[in-house]
Amino acid sequence: MSGSVVPKESAEPNLTPLLDIVFQLITFFMLVINFATDNYDQRIRLPDAGSAQPVEDSQRVLEDRLVLNIDKSGNLLTGNEVQPLNEATQTIKHQADLVKLNLKVTGVKLDVATAGLPTTIILRADKDVTFSSVLNLIKACQNQGFRKFALKAMIRG
């Protein structure tokens, strides 16, 4: 009888490095995912406008945006915080400093005094807020170098 008592060797791949790389990729993509919808506070009831038009996707991707949510009392909503105008001014100044730092790091030459900052301020103001409250926030943004603004409204249907 010609049989072998030597056990057959089976080649099983080691999946630990593969699983490690997959986990690292998942972690990386979770960190860099765009949480754009986090900027839109659901407590804000936007005004209705018959001439409101959605922003085209090509414009949305190319521009730097800062979303400001304004409640019916004229306060700036940031996350779970409600900031009155004096605190909102500090937040806007901080955001302007971040934009300027980003321009400096990326090497973009821009005269902020004449051209303004390239960031578009998107104002999401509650329909019951007074115009003077919105105007005060716009002036605070302009004092920090922001020149481009967009107002959000609901499309009247």
N, C-alpha and C positions, 0 to 999 in steps of 0.2 A: 504494500500500500504506500502510495507516494503522497503523503500529506505533509503539510508544513505546520509546525507548532508556533511559528513566529506570528504574532498578531499583526494584522494589517494596520499600517499607519494611515490615519485619516487627516487630511489637511483641512482644518477649520480656520477661517479667517478671524483675526482679532478685530472686533468691531468697536472697541473702546476708542481708538483715535478718531474713527469716523464719526461716532456719536459726539465726541468732544467738539469736533469742528462744526457739526450741525448745530449743536447747542450755542456755540460762539456766534455763528451766523444769525441764528434767531435772536440772540441778545443784541447783536449789532443793529439789526433791522428794527427791533423794538425801540432802540434808543434814537434812531434817526428818522423814524416815521413822522410824517407831518400831521400834527394835531390841530389843523386849521379850524376845525369846528369848535374847539375849546374856547376860541375867542368870542363866540357868539352866545351871549348870555340870554337865557330863555325868559328871564324876568322882564326883558325889554319888549314892550308892545310897539312895533314899528308903525308909523303913520301910513295911511293908504295914499297912493299917488297914481293917477291915471297914466302918467308919462314915464313911470319907472321902467327901467330896462335892465335885464341881467347883464353882469359883466362877462365879456367873452373869455373863454378859457385861455386863449393866447395872451391876453393882457394880465390875467390873474397869475400866471406862472412867472412872467418876466419881471414883475415889479415887486419892490419891497413894500410891505404893508404893515401898518400898525392900526389895530382895531380898538376904538374907544367906545365903551358902552356907557350911556348916560341915562340915569333913571329919571323918573318923573319929578324928583326934587332937585335935579340939576347936579347930582353927585356922580362921580366917576366910579364905575363898578370894575374892580380888578379882582378876579377870583372870588373869594368870599368876603372881600373887604369893600366897604362903602367909603369913598374918599370925598370930602368936601373940596371946594375949589383950591384952597391953599395947599392941601396935600396932593391934589391932582396936578398942580403946577410942578411940584417936586418930582412926581412920577414922570411927567412929560419931559422935564429937564433930564432925568436919568435916561429915558429912552433916546433922547437926542444925543446925549453923550455916548451911548452905545453905538448909535448909527455913525457918529463921527469916528469913533475908535475902529469900527469895522471898515470905514473908508480908508483910514490910515493904514490898517493892517493889510488890506488888499492892494494898496498902492494906487488907489483911484485919486486923481488930482481933480479937485472940485472946489471952486470958490463959493463957500457956503453963504457968504454975505450977499452975493449977487444972485446966484442960481438957486440957493436954498438946498435943503437936504433932499436926496432922491426918494425918500420914503413917502408913500401916499398914506395920509391919515383917513381911515374909514370911520365915519361917525355914525353910530347906531344910537340915535336918541329916541327916547320914549315919546309917544305921540302926545302926551300930556305935559311935557317939559316946556318951560318958557323959552322964548327965543333968546332972551338975554343970557340965560345959563349956557346955551349952546355957543353963543357968540363969545362969552368969556373964555370958554375952553378953546375955541378957535384962535382967539387972540393969544392965549398962553402958548399954543402950538406955534403960532407965527413968531412969537418972541424967541423961541428956541431954534428957528430956522426952517420949520416945515412950511412948504408952500403949496403942496398938492393935497386936495381934500376931495372926499367922495361921501355923499350922504346916502344912507341905506333907507329904503322904503319898501313897503309891500305893494305888489302889483294889484291894482284894483281890478277885480274880475267880475 
